[in-house]
Amino acid sequence: DRASCPYMKMITPAALLRCLLENKDEVHVDADVAAKARLSVQRMIEIGNPGGGE
């Protein structure tokens, strides 16, 4: 539990749906931060794919 983010626990399916439908509570990040985050997520997806991450 120490490795979890308290702010991420605040995100609920209902809050996510509201954000998508009503364009409320958007999060804006710098382009360089977004690029690094995107790369991390892409690597996680590759590892999860059969034969990925090898």
Contact map, one row per residue, 1 for C-alpha under 8 A:
111100000000000000000000000000000000000000000000000000
111100000000000000000000000000000000000000000000000000
111110000000000000000000000000000000000000000000000000
111111010000000000000000000000000000000000000000000000
001111111000000000000000000000000000000000000000000000
000111111100000000000000000000000000000000000000000000
000011111110000000000000000000000000000000000000000000
000111111110000000000000000000000000000000000000000000
000011111111000000000000000000000000000000000000000000
000001111111000000000000000000000000000000000000000000
000000111111101100000000000000000000000000000000000000
000000001111111100000000000000000000000000000000000000
000000000011111110000000000000000000000000000000000000
000000000001111111000000000000000000000000000000000000
000000000011111111100000000000000000000000000000000000
000000000011111111110000000000000000000000000000000000
000000000000111111111000000000000000000000000000000000
000000000000011111111111000000000000000000000000000000
000000000000001111111111110000000000000000000000000000
000000000000000111111111000000000000000000000000000000
000000000000000011111110000000000000000000000000000000
000000000000000001111111000000000000000000000000000000
000000000000000001111111110000000000000000000000000000
000000000000000001110111110000000000000000000000000000
000000000000000000100011111000000000000000000000000000
000000000000000000100011111100000000000000000000000000
000000000000000000000000111110000000000000000000000000
000000000000000000000000011111000000000000000000000000
000000000000000000000000001111101100000000000000000000
000000000000000000000000000111111100000000000000000000
000000000000000000000000000011111110000000000000000000
000000000000000000000000000001111111000000000000000000
000000000000000000000000000011111111100000000000000000
000000000000000000000000000011111111110000000000000000
000000000000000000000000000000111111111000000000000000
000000000000000000000000000000011111111100000000000000
000000000000000000000000000000001111111110000000000000
000000000000000000000000000000000111111111000000000000
000000000000000000000000000000000011111111100000000000
000000000000000000000000000000000001111111110000000000
000000000000000000000000000000000000111111111000000000
000000000000000000000000000000000000011111111100000000
000000000000000000000000000000000000001111111110000010
000000000000000000000000000000000000000111111111000000
000000000000000000000000000000000000000011111111100000
000000000000000000000000000000000000000001111111100110
000000000000000000000000000000000000000000111111111111
000000000000000000000000000000000000000000011111110110
000000000000000000000000000000000000000000001111111100
000000000000000000000000000000000000000000000011111100
000000000000000000000000000000000000000000000010111111
000000000000000000000000000000000000000000000111111111
000000000000000000000000000000000000000000100111001111
000000000000000000000000000000000000000000000010001111
